[in-house]
């Protein structure tokens, strides 16, 4: 055979092979990435390094992340996120951890120091049912331990309701989103209530069946996530190390926070270039020397590495039914939540506030079974915190805009036509196998996002399945028979997915990292960055005129830096901050670089801190 024929046969063989490969690649449909795909490429990065190899001891108490891994939070953030998931579920975050009203009481008394033992707060002493109630911090896992155990064992609704009547503190009252409250100038200054007082909240009647039936949702919301966001019971809680740090260091009131600001500013002015050593009260640092509460020396707010905060979203089952949320995949449920519904016919920010002329008749409290739709965990394992968010598989839009990214827990299905070597960490495929894109069907069409659809179910990876088994998460066959108090063994915990993790402001090329929950960040998801948004949490001291004394007084303003930019979406919602912090947010550009805003360690919760009691309110 001539060289010419051999070359021709080789060319034909290679061409046929290429055609077959092309056919297999595209599954009979050639796939060409479009502008959406190219944009999402930078969101689909694999977060866990190839060196990550999570192993769990037989008793579930010891976890390693690989022989080469010394900093798992940074090297293996997805695996670390699932480890946090098992930790907080076993710790019963929804019932035992401290909420805003527990961390920052409405009318705080000062810490007990020296010989002062009257009308003051002493860590470790009981508060509930004493004159200190409403004035001193409370940790529910301690104060309500006996009743929480009874609630966990309650098997019927009568027993559950009896416990709620005996101890109303078991009901976790939700509050308006901090982000929404911050949009109101009337709530930005220190001393302006970020929530209804306990008495005001208690004055609202429970919703009647007729009110629930007649409650209407708008026909064209920005997204189903936004619909849930504005109607859910949002519960934010903090673990014991977090709570005790606030309490012991006098940070449960605004005056204590301002003292840290003053100390920091004074040192910068008089002692530059040197910083002051931080001496925190409590069992931090050397165990040989414990600094008593009230004797701390803080020039900055720096939570301990084991501090954790969680924001969770709970939707009443009647509202879920109205929205059309399917329950085929079981939910974690609780009767400890309470949702406030605005009954105004024409809903506006004015008609749905406690300033409305028909308040409190324009509200009702919706109690009963709530579904856990999503929750976000923030852990101080690294100085800028670990940010990670989980959502239920029945959340429509859970992977809209930024996708769902999990390189450890669940494997996702790549789109048809993707390379067989594609990583299985990034989910953009809808239930039914199609990618979450569609034509806008205009005369000159474009490919756009296909929003508010249900996504394909991912497959659990063996390492996560083993982690669940060893730590006892989701191991019960079927649903728990207790709707009042979630059970860590409930199989429904396996219906939650990692949306993504975040440990840096930018990637290594300087591109802003993104993370958001499809409920909490609904309306500004495309630019959402948890780490960037929370970096702006801080306190500014301003002078305010006291109309009674006609003298100016120092007041703490925890919203001197807003969550949002002066940028709005096409729908009209304000957009949040992302990318690296700007030093000019915190220090003035004068000769000294004077402190203007003291960071509060990424914690927006200080918005709830109130001034020390003036003595006008009576002790209970």
C-alpha positions as CSV (number, residue, x, y, z in Angstrom):
1,X,0.0,0.0,0.0
2,X,1.3,3.4,-1.0
3,X,2.2,6.1,1.6
4,X,-0.6,8.2,0.0
5,X,-3.3,5.6,0.7
6,X,-1.9,4.9,4.2
7,X,-2.2,8.6,5.0
8,X,-5.7,8.8,3.6
9,X,-6.8,5.8,5.7
10,X,-5.2,7.2,8.8
11,X,-7.0,10.6,8.2
12,X,-10.4,8.9,7.7
13,X,-9.9,6.8,10.9
14,X,-9.0,9.8,13.0
15,X,-11.9,11.8,11.6
16,X,-14.4,9.0,12.4
17,X,-12.9,8.7,15.9
18,X,-13.3,12.5,16.4
19,X,-16.9,12.4,15.2
20,X,-17.7,9.6,17.6
21,X,-16.0,11.4,20.5
22,X,-18.0,14.6,19.6
23,X,-21.2,12.6,19.6
24,X,-20.5,11.1,23.0
25,X,-19.4,14.5,24.3
26,X,-22.6,16.3,23.3
27,X,-25.1,13.5,23.8
28,X,-26.3,14.1,20.2
29,X,-26.3,17.9,20.9
30,X,-23.2,20.0,20.5
31,X,-22.6,22.1,23.6
32,X,-21.0,25.5,23.2
33,X,-20.6,27.6,26.4
34,X,-22.4,30.9,26.3
35,X,-22.0,34.2,28.2
36,X,-23.7,32.8,31.3
37,X,-21.5,29.8,31.3
38,X,-18.3,31.9,31.0
39,X,-19.5,34.1,33.9
40,X,-20.3,31.1,36.2
41,X,-16.9,29.5,35.4
42,X,-15.4,31.8,38.1
43,X,-18.0,30.7,40.6
44,X,-17.5,27.0,39.9
45,X,-14.0,26.8,41.4
46,X,-13.2,23.7,43.4
47,X,-12.9,24.9,47.0
48,X,-11.3,21.8,48.7
49,X,-7.7,21.0,47.8
50,X,-7.0,17.5,46.4
51,X,-5.0,16.8,49.6
52,X,-8.2,16.9,51.7
53,X,-9.2,13.4,53.1
54,X,-11.7,13.6,55.9
55,X,-11.5,10.7,58.3
56,X,-13.7,10.1,61.4
57,X,-13.0,8.0,64.4
58,X,-15.4,5.2,65.4
59,X,-16.8,7.2,68.2
60,X,-17.3,10.3,66.0
61,X,-15.3,12.5,68.3
62,X,-12.0,12.8,66.4
63,X,-11.9,14.1,62.8
64,X,-8.8,14.6,60.6
65,X,-8.7,16.2,57.2
66,X,-5.6,14.6,55.6
67,X,-2.0,13.9,56.6
68,X,-0.8,17.1,54.8
69,X,-3.6,19.4,56.1
70,X,-2.8,21.6,59.0
71,X,-5.4,24.3,58.5
72,X,-8.6,22.5,57.3
73,X,-10.8,25.6,57.5
74,X,-8.7,27.2,54.7
75,X,-7.5,24.2,52.8
76,X,-10.8,22.1,52.9
77,X,-13.6,24.7,53.5
78,X,-16.3,22.4,52.1
79,X,-15.4,19.4,54.2
80,X,-15.0,21.7,57.2
81,X,-18.4,23.2,56.5
82,X,-20.0,19.7,56.8
83,X,-18.1,19.1,59.9
84,X,-19.6,22.3,61.3
85,X,-23.0,21.1,60.1
86,X,-22.8,17.9,62.3
87,X,-21.4,19.9,65.3
88,X,-24.2,22.5,65.4
89,X,-27.0,20.0,64.8
90,X,-25.8,17.8,67.6
91,X,-25.5,20.9,69.8
92,X,-29.2,21.7,69.0
93,X,-28.6,25.2,67.9
94,X,-32.3,26.0,67.4
95,X,-33.2,25.6,71.0
96,X,-30.1,25.7,73.2
97,X,-28.2,28.7,71.8
98,X,-28.7,32.3,72.6
99,X,-30.7,34.6,70.4
100,X,-30.4,38.4,70.0
101,X,-32.6,39.1,73.1
102,X,-30.6,36.6,75.1
103,X,-27.2,38.2,74.0
104,X,-28.3,41.8,74.2
105,X,-31.1,42.5,76.7
106,X,-33.5,45.3,76.1
107,X,-32.7,47.3,79.2
108,X,-29.3,46.1,80.3
109,X,-27.9,46.5,83.8
110,X,-24.1,47.0,84.3
111,X,-21.8,44.1,85.2
112,X,-21.5,43.4,88.9
113,X,-18.0,44.6,90.0
114,X,-16.4,45.2,93.3
115,X,-19.0,45.6,96.0
116,X,-21.8,46.4,93.6
117,X,-24.3,43.5,93.8
118,X,-27.6,45.4,93.3
119,X,-29.3,45.9,89.9
120,X,-26.3,44.4,88.1
121,X,-25.4,41.3,86.0
122,X,-23.3,38.5,87.3
123,X,-22.3,35.7,84.8
124,X,-23.2,32.3,86.0
125,X,-26.3,33.3,88.0
126,X,-29.9,32.5,87.0
127,X,-31.9,35.3,85.3
128,X,-35.2,33.9,84.3
129,X,-37.9,34.5,86.9
130,X,-35.7,36.9,88.8
131,X,-35.6,40.8,88.9
132,X,-32.7,40.5,86.4
133,X,-35.0,39.2,83.7
134,X,-34.9,41.6,80.7
135,X,-31.8,43.2,82.1
136,X,-29.1,40.5,81.9
137,X,-28.0,38.0,79.3
138,X,-29.4,34.5,79.2
139,X,-28.2,31.2,77.8
140,X,-31.3,29.1,77.1
141,X,-29.4,25.8,77.2
142,X,-28.7,26.5,80.9
143,X,-31.8,28.5,81.9
144,X,-34.4,26.2,80.3
145,X,-32.5,22.9,80.4
146,X,-35.1,20.9,82.2
147,X,-38.0,22.1,80.0
148,X,-36.0,21.6,76.8
149,X,-35.5,18.0,77.8
150,X,-39.2,17.6,78.4
151,X,-40.0,19.2,75.0
152,X,-37.6,16.8,73.3
153,X,-39.6,13.8,74.8
154,X,-43.0,15.3,74.1
155,X,-45.0,12.9,71.9
156,X,-48.3,14.7,71.4
157,X,-49.6,18.2,70.8
158,X,-51.2,18.5,74.2
159,X,-47.9,17.9,76.0
160,X,-46.2,20.3,73.7
161,X,-48.7,23.1,74.3
162,X,-48.7,22.5,78.1
163,X,-44.9,23.1,78.1
164,X,-45.3,26.3,76.0
165,X,-47.8,27.6,78.5
166,X,-45.6,26.7,81.4
167,X,-42.5,28.4,79.9
168,X,-43.3,30.9,77.1
169,X,-39.5,31.4,76.7
170,X,-39.3,28.2,74.8
171,X,-40.9,30.0,71.8
172,X,-38.2,31.6,69.8
173,X,-39.6,35.0,68.6
174,X,-38.3,36.1,65.2
175,X,-37.4,39.7,64.4
176,X,-37.4,41.8,61.2
177,X,-34.2,41.2,59.2
178,X,-31.3,43.4,60.4
179,X,-30.8,44.3,56.7
180,X,-34.3,45.6,56.5
181,X,-34.1,47.5,59.8
182,X,-30.9,49.1,58.6
183,X,-32.6,50.7,55.7
184,X,-34.6,52.9,58.1
185,X,-32.9,56.0,59.3
186,X,-35.1,55.9,62.4
187,X,-33.4,52.7,63.5
188,X,-29.7,53.6,62.8
189,X,-29.0,55.5,65.9
190,X,-28.1,54.0,69.3
191,X,-31.1,53.5,71.5
192,X,-33.6,53.1,68.6
193,X,-35.3,49.8,68.9
194,X,-34.2,47.2,66.4
195,X,-37.1,45.0,67.5
196,X,-40.4,45.2,69.2
197,X,-40.2,45.1,73.0
198,X,-41.3,41.9,74.7
199,X,-44.5,43.6,75.9
200,X,-45.2,45.0,72.4
201,X,-44.7,41.6,70.8
202,X,-46.9,39.9,73.4
203,X,-49.7,42.4,72.7
204,X,-50.1,40.9,69.2
205,X,-52.9,38.3,69.0
206,X,-52.4,34.8,67.5
207,X,-53.5,34.5,63.9
208,X,-57.0,33.0,63.4
209,X,-57.7,30.3,60.7
210,X,-59.6,32.9,58.7
211,X,-56.7,35.4,58.8
212,X,-54.3,32.7,57.6
213,X,-56.7,31.7,54.8
214,X,-57.1,35.3,53.6
215,X,-53.4,36.1,53.8
216,X,-52.3,37.0,50.3
217,X,-48.9,36.9,48.6
218,X,-48.1,39.3,45.7
219,X,-48.6,37.8,42.2
220,X,-45.2,38.8,40.8
221,X,-42.5,38.8,43.5
222,X,-38.9,39.3,42.6
223,X,-38.3,35.7,43.4
224,X,-39.8,32.9,45.6
225,X,-36.7,33.3,47.8
226,X,-37.6,36.9,48.5
227,X,-41.2,35.8,49.2
228,X,-40.0,33.4,51.8
229,X,-37.4,35.9,53.1
230,X,-40.1,38.5,54.0
231,X,-42.5,35.9,55.5
232,X,-40.2,33.5,57.4
233,X,-39.3,33.3,61.1
234,X,-35.6,34.3,61.0
235,X,-33.8,33.1,64.0
236,X,-30.2,34.1,64.7
237,X,-28.4,32.3,67.5
238,X,-24.9,32.1,69.0
239,X,-23.1,29.4,70.8
240,X,-21.9,29.4,74.4
241,X,-18.3,30.6,73.8
242,X,-19.7,33.5,71.8
243,X,-22.3,34.3,74.4
244,X,-19.9,34.1,77.3
245,X,-17.4,36.4,75.5
246,X,-20.0,39.1,75.2
247,X,-21.2,38.7,78.7
248,X,-17.9,38.5,80.5
249,X,-16.4,41.4,78.5
250,X,-19.3,43.8,79.1
251,X,-20.2,43.7,75.3
252,X,-23.9,42.9,75.9
253,X,-24.6,46.6,76.1
254,X,-23.7,49.6,73.9
255,X,-21.7,51.4,76.7
256,X,-19.3,48.5,76.9
257,X,-18.7,48.5,73.2
258,X,-18.1,52.3,73.2
259,X,-15.5,51.8,75.9
260,X,-13.5,49.6,73.5
261,X,-13.8,52.3,70.8
262,X,-12.5,55.0,73.1
263,X,-9.6,52.9,74.3
264,X,-8.6,52.0,70.7
265,X,-8.9,55.7,69.5
266,X,-7.0,57.0,72.5
267,X,-4.1,54.6,72.1
268,X,-3.8,55.3,68.4
269,X,-3.6,59.1,69.1
270,X,-1.2,58.8,72.0
271,X,0.8,55.6,71.6
272,X,1.3,55.1,67.8
273,X,2.9,53.0,66.3
274,X,2.2,50.6,69.1
275,X,-1.0,48.6,69.7
276,X,-2.3,47.5,73.1
277,X,-2.5,43.9,74.1
278,X,-6.0,42.6,74.4
279,X,-6.9,41.0,77.7
280,X,-10.3,39.3,77.5
281,X,-12.3,38.3,80.6
282,X,-13.0,34.6,80.8
283,X,-11.0,31.4,80.2
284,X,-9.1,32.5,77.2
285,X,-5.4,32.2,76.6
286,X,-3.5,30.7,79.5
287,X,-5.8,28.5,81.7
288,X,-3.5,29.4,84.6
289,X,-4.8,32.9,84.8
290,X,-8.5,33.7,84.3
291,X,-9.5,37.3,84.0
292,X,-12.7,38.0,86.0
293,X,-15.7,39.7,84.3
294,X,-15.3,43.4,84.4
295,X,-11.5,43.3,84.6
296,X,-10.9,42.9,80.8
297,X,-8.7,45.3,78.9
298,X,-10.0,45.5,75.4
299,X,-8.9,47.8,72.6
300,X,-10.5,45.6,69.9
301,X,-13.3,43.1,69.7
302,X,-11.9,39.7,68.9
303,X,-14.1,36.7,69.5
304,X,-12.5,33.3,70.5
305,X,-11.8,30.7,67.8
306,X,-14.6,28.4,69.0
307,X,-17.3,31.1,68.6
308,X,-20.1,30.3,66.1
309,X,-23.2,32.2,65.0
310,X,-26.1,30.8,62.9
311,X,-28.9,32.5,61.0
312,X,-31.8,30.1,60.2
313,X,-34.9,30.5,58.2
314,X,-38.2,28.8,59.3
315,X,-41.4,28.9,57.2
316,X,-44.8,28.1,58.7
317,X,-46.3,25.0,57.1
318,X,-49.5,26.9,56.1
319,X,-47.4,29.5,54.3
320,X,-45.3,26.9,52.6
321,X,-48.5,25.3,51.3
322,X,-49.7,28.6,49.9
323,X,-46.4,29.2,48.2
324,X,-46.4,25.7,46.8
325,X,-43.3,24.3,48.5
326,X,-43.4,20.5,47.9
327,X,-42.9,18.3,51.0
328,X,-41.9,15.0,49.2
329,X,-38.4,15.4,50.6
330,X,-39.0,15.7,54.4
331,X,-38.2,18.9,56.3
332,X,-36.8,19.4,59.8
333,X,-39.7,20.9,61.7
334,X,-40.2,22.8,65.0
335,X,-43.1,24.4,66.9
336,X,-40.7,26.7,68.8
337,X,-40.9,29.4,66.1
338,X,-43.2,32.3,65.8
339,X,-43.9,34.4,62.6
340,X,-45.5,37.8,62.6
341,X,-47.8,38.5,59.7
342,X,-48.8,41.9,58.5
343,X,-52.6,41.9,57.8
344,X,-52.7,45.4,56.1
345,X,-54.7,45.3,52.9
346,X,-52.3,47.6,51.1
347,X,-48.8,46.6,52.4
348,X,-46.3,49.4,52.6
349,X,-43.3,49.9,55.0
350,X,-45.6,52.3,56.9
351,X,-48.7,50.1,57.2
352,X,-46.6,47.0,58.2
353,X,-44.8,48.7,61.1
354,X,-45.5,49.3,64.8
355,X,-46.1,53.0,63.9
356,X,-49.2,52.2,61.8
357,X,-52.4,53.7,63.2
358,X,-54.1,50.3,63.6
359,X,-51.1,48.6,65.3
360,X,-51.2,46.0,66.8
361,X,-54.4,45.0,65.1
362,X,-52.6,45.0,61.7
363,X,-50.4,42.1,62.9
364,X,-50.9,38.6,64.1
365,X,-48.6,35.9,65.5
366,X,-48.5,32.7,63.5
367,X,-47.5,29.8,65.7
368,X,-47.3,26.0,65.1
369,X,-45.2,23.8,62.9
370,X,-42.4,25.6,60.9
371,X,-40.2,24.1,58.3
372,X,-36.4,24.7,58.4
373,X,-35.8,26.1,54.9
374,X,-32.1,27.1,55.2
375,X,-29.4,28.1,57.7
376,X,-26.1,29.9,57.5
377,X,-23.1,29.1,59.8
378,X,-20.3,31.5,60.6
379,X,-17.3,30.1,62.6
380,X,-14.3,32.0,64.0
381,X,-11.9,29.2,63.1
382,X,-10.0,31.8,61.0
383,X,-9.7,35.5,61.8
384,X,-12.1,36.6,59.1
385,X,-14.5,33.7,60.0
386,X,-15.6,30.7,57.9
387,X,-18.9,31.4,56.1
388,X,-21.0,28.5,54.9
389,X,-24.7,28.2,54.0
390,X,-27.1,25.2,53.7
391,X,-30.5,25.0,52.0
392,X,-33.2,22.4,51.7
393,X,-33.5,20.6,48.4
394,X,-37.1,21.8,48.0
395,X,-36.1,25.5,47.9
396,X,-36.9,26.6,44.4
397,X,-34.0,28.9,43.3
398,X,-31.5,27.4,45.7
399,X,-28.8,27.5,43.0
400,X,-30.0,30.5,41.0
401,X,-27.5,33.2,40.0
402,X,-24.3,31.8,41.7
403,X,-24.9,28.0,41.5
404,X,-24.4,25.5,44.3
405,X,-20.8,24.5,45.0
406,X,-19.9,21.5,47.1
407,X,-16.6,19.6,46.5
408,X,-17.0,17.3,49.5
409,X,-20.6,16.4,50.5
410,X,-22.8,15.8,47.5
411,X,-21.9,15.1,43.9
412,X,-23.9,17.0,41.3
413,X,-24.8,16.2,37.7
414,X,-22.9,18.1,35.1
415,X,-24.9,19.4,32.1
416,X,-25.4,17.3,29.1
417,X,-22.4,17.6,26.7
418,X,-19.9,18.5,29.5
419,X,-16.5,16.8,29.3
420,X,-16.5,13.4,31.1
421,X,-13.6,14.8,33.1
422,X,-15.6,17.7,34.5
423,X,-15.6,18.1,38.3
424,X,-18.9,17.2,40.0
425,X,-18.9,20.1,42.5
426,X,-21.0,22.7,40.7
427,X,-24.8,22.4,40.3
428,X,-26.7,24.3,37.6
429,X,-28.8,21.4,36.3
430,X,-32.5,21.5,37.0
431,X,-34.8,18.7,38.0
432,X,-35.4,16.9,34.7
433,X,-31.8,17.3,33.4
434,X,-31.9,20.7,31.7
435,X,-29.5,23.5,32.6
436,X,-30.9,26.5,34.4
437,X,-31.0,28.7,31.3
438,X,-33.7,29.6,28.8
439,X,-34.2,31.9,25.8
440,X,-35.9,35.3,26.6
441,X,-37.9,34.7,23.4
442,X,-37.5,38.2,22.2
443,X,-37.3,39.1,18.5
444,X,-33.5,39.2,18.9
445,X,-33.2,36.5,21.6
446,X,-30.7,36.0,24.3
447,X,-30.0,33.2,26.8
448,X,-30.9,34.2,30.3
449,X,-31.3,32.6,33.7
450,X,-34.3,30.2,34.2
451,X,-35.2,31.1,37.8
452,X,-37.4,29.7,40.6
453,X,-37.1,26.1,39.4
454,X,-36.3,23.0,41.3
455,X,-32.8,21.6,40.9
456,X,-31.6,18.0,40.3
457,X,-30.9,16.0,43.5
458,X,-27.3,15.4,44.1
459,X,-25.7,12.1,45.3
460,X,-24.1,11.8,48.7
461,X,-20.5,11.0,48.6
462,X,-19.1,8.1,50.8
463,X,-17.0,10.5,53.0
464,X,-20.1,12.5,54.1
465,X,-22.2,9.5,54.5
466,X,-19.6,8.1,56.9
467,X,-19.4,11.4,58.7
468,X,-23.2,11.4,59.2
469,X,-23.1,7.8,60.5
470,X,-20.2,8.3,62.9
471,X,-21.7,11.5,64.3
472,X,-25.3,10.2,64.4
473,X,-26.8,12.7,62.0
474,X,-29.8,11.6,60.0
475,X,-29.6,8.0,61.0
476,X,-33.2,7.5,62.0
477,X,-35.3,5.5,59.6
478,X,-37.9,8.0,58.6
479,X,-39.1,11.2,60.2
480,X,-39.1,12.1,63.9
481,X,-42.5,11.8,65.7
482,X,-41.8,15.0,67.5
483,X,-42.8,18.1,65.5
484,X,-42.0,20.5,68.4
485,X,-38.2,19.9,68.7
486,X,-35.9,18.7,65.9
487,X,-34.0,15.5,66.4
488,X,-30.4,15.2,65.2
489,X,-31.1,11.6,64.2
490,X,-34.0,12.7,61.9
491,X,-33.4,11.4,58.4
492,X,-34.6,14.8,57.0
493,X,-31.2,16.3,57.9
494,X,-30.0,14.5,54.7
495,X,-32.2,16.7,52.6
496,X,-30.1,19.8,53.2
497,X,-27.3,20.8,50.8
498,X,-24.2,23.0,51.0
499,X,-24.8,26.1,48.9
500,X,-21.2,27.1,49.2
501,X,-18.3,28.1,51.5
502,X,-16.3,31.3,51.8
503,X,-13.0,32.0,53.6
504,X,-11.4,34.8,51.5
505,X,-12.5,38.2,50.2
506,X,-11.1,37.4,46.7
507,X,-9.7,34.5,44.8
508,X,-5.9,34.4,44.1
509,X,-6.4,36.5,41.0
510,X,-8.2,39.3,42.9
511,X,-11.7,38.4,41.8
512,X,-14.4,39.0,44.4
513,X,-15.7,35.7,46.0
514,X,-19.5,35.3,46.2
515,X,-21.7,33.6,48.7
516,X,-25.4,34.1,49.6
517,X,-28.4,32.2,50.8
518,X,-31.3,32.2,48.3
519,X,-33.6,33.3,51.2
520,X,-31.6,35.6,53.4
521,X,-29.9,37.3,50.4
522,X,-32.8,37.1,48.0
523,X,-33.0,40.3,46.0
524,X,-29.3,41.0,46.0
525,X,-27.8,37.5,45.4
526,X,-25.7,38.4,42.3
527,X,-23.4,40.6,44.4
528,X,-23.7,38.9,47.7
529,X,-20.5,38.3,49.7
530,X,-21.0,37.3,53.3
531,X,-17.4,38.1,54.3
532,X,-17.4,41.5,52.7
533,X,-20.8,42.5,54.0
534,X,-19.9,41.5,57.6
535,X,-16.6,43.3,57.4
536,X,-18.5,46.6,57.6
537,X,-20.1,45.7,60.9
538,X,-18.8,48.3,63.4
539,X,-19.5,51.0,65.8
540,X,-19.2,54.8,65.4
541,X,-19.5,57.3,68.3
542,X,-21.5,60.4,67.4
543,X,-22.8,63.3,69.4
544,X,-26.6,63.6,69.8
545,X,-28.5,66.4,71.4
546,X,-30.4,65.4,74.5
547,X,-33.6,67.3,74.3
548,X,-34.3,67.1,78.0
549,X,-30.9,68.4,79.2
550,X,-30.2,70.4,76.0
551,X,-26.6,68.9,76.1
552,X,-24.8,66.8,73.6
553,X,-24.2,63.2,74.5
554,X,-22.1,60.4,73.0
555,X,-24.2,57.8,71.3
556,X,-23.2,54.5,69.6
557,X,-24.2,54.1,65.9
558,X,-23.9,50.6,64.8
559,X,-25.1,51.3,61.3
560,X,-22.7,54.1,60.4
561,X,-21.6,51.8,57.6
562,X,-24.6,50.3,55.7
563,X,-25.0,46.8,54.5
564,X,-25.9,48.1,51.1
565,X,-24.3,50.2,48.3
566,X,-26.1,53.1,46.7
567,X,-26.9,50.7,43.9
568,X,-30.2,49.0,43.1
569,X,-31.2,46.0,41.1
570,X,-33.5,46.3,38.1
571,X,-36.3,45.2,40.3
572,X,-35.5,48.0,42.8
573,X,-33.7,46.3,45.7
574,X,-30.6,47.7,47.2
575,X,-27.4,45.7,46.5
576,X,-24.9,44.6,49.1
577,X,-21.1,45.2,49.3
578,X,-18.6,42.8,48.0
579,X,-14.8,42.6,47.4
580,X,-12.1,43.7,49.8
581,X,-12.8,46.2,52.6
582,X,-11.8,49.8,52.1
583,X,-9.6,51.3,54.9
584,X,-11.3,54.6,54.5
585,X,-14.5,53.0,55.8
586,X,-12.8,52.8,59.3
587,X,-10.3,55.6,59.5
588,X,-10.4,59.2,58.5
589,X,-7.8,60.5,56.0
590,X,-6.5,63.2,58.3
591,X,-2.9,63.4,59.5
592,X,-3.4,60.8,62.3
593,X,-5.8,58.5,60.4
594,X,-8.3,58.9,63.3
595,X,-10.6,56.0,64.1
596,X,-14.1,56.6,62.7
597,X,-15.6,53.1,62.8
598,X,-14.3,50.3,65.1
599,X,-14.9,46.9,63.5
600,X,-17.0,44.6,65.7
601,X,-15.4,41.4,64.4
602,X,-17.8,40.8,61.5
603,X,-20.8,40.8,63.8
604,X,-23.9,42.8,62.8
605,X,-25.7,41.6,65.9
606,X,-24.3,44.5,67.9
607,X,-27.1,46.5,66.3
608,X,-29.2,45.1,69.1
609,X,-27.0,46.4,71.9
610,X,-28.8,49.0,74.0
611,X,-27.5,51.6,76.4
612,X,-27.2,50.7,80.1
613,X,-30.4,51.1,82.0
614,X,-31.2,54.6,83.1
615,X,-33.2,53.3,86.0
616,X,-36.5,54.5,84.5
617,X,-37.8,50.9,84.0
618,X,-38.9,48.9,87.0
619,X,-37.2,45.6,87.7
620,X,-39.5,42.6,87.1
